Amino acid sequence: MDALDSRFLREFLAVAQEGSIRRAADRLNVVPSAISRKIAEAEARLGVALFERSSRGVTMTEAGELLREHALHLQDEQTFLLDQIGRYRAGRTQTVRIALGEGFTADLMENGLSELSRLQPDLRFAIDHAGTDELQRRVIEGEADIGIAYNPLVSEATRSLAMGRQPLCAVVPANSSLADRRRVGLAEVLEHPVAMLDARHAIRHLVGQVAADRGLALRVHVETASIALLIRYVSAGMGVTFLPRFSASIQADRGDLAVIELDEPALHRVSTHLMVRARRRLPKSVELVASFLSDRMVAFRR
């Protein structure tokens, strides 16, 4: 049997993604010993170790990283081919997988997918929320076709097809003393109770870094992974939070809260990214969706 057949590569990728043979086996519904044996056989045939084993699981060696890139490339090419063949099939449907931060949801639906679905009724979408680092990982690992993130770390493993400058703002209650201000300093905002996204999100690190540079204490009253909860927190008059304008624009237009510019240059130099896996040949369906969202979503307007 070929040491690098498609079934082995699928199992290899699952182990690489999970960092554990047992978790990969559970995910694929196979016996762990079968995967372990196949990896050992492949290592023997190739003459190199693909994983380093420890009590905490497995991590890829440099040779393993090379094989992972090869496996992802083959996976991408198969998706591309099936997408191309699907264009000739009657009643065809094509699914595009999108991972995004929760704050992009309203913009994606109202300005992106509502119109795109009308124009391209054969397209289907699998949409999932994730923190910045996690959604970037999903794009890199081939678990998502498109990632939409706020101020992600630049990586050679991803390629940004669209970027938009979207400063971080203070979101305050409609009856707050800050609500009528055009611009406000971070120190003034931090005098109020603060709700924040947790450490899985770039916003937490941005505000924390600027506060530390200014010698300001960031005392978080409520920590969450939910932007909807942050908006409810502010709308209820409990305190303030930090979000890009587009994440709370609907509530601001209704008068539920106010979105105020922060007088902090470092919080103006942040951007949104629509990203795909680097060096991937994009299927036409993914290319079409990425192009449409780049043109229509408020998040990518400069």
Secondary structure, DSSP 8 states (H G I E B T S, - for coil): --TT-HHHHHHHHHHHHHT-HHHHHHHHTS-HHHHHHHHHHHHHHHTS-SEEEETTEEEE-HHHHHHHHHHHHHHHHHHHHHHHHHTTSTT--EEEEEEE-GGGHHHIIIIIIHHHHHH-TTEEEEEEE--HHHHHHHHHTTS-SEEEEES----TTEEEEEEEE--EEEEEETTSTTTT-SEE-HHHHTTS-EEEE-TTSHHHHHHHHHHHHTT----EEEEES-HHHHHHHHHTTS-BEEEEHHHHHHHHHHTSEEEEEES-GGGTS-EEEEEEETT----HHHHHHHHHHHHH-GGG--
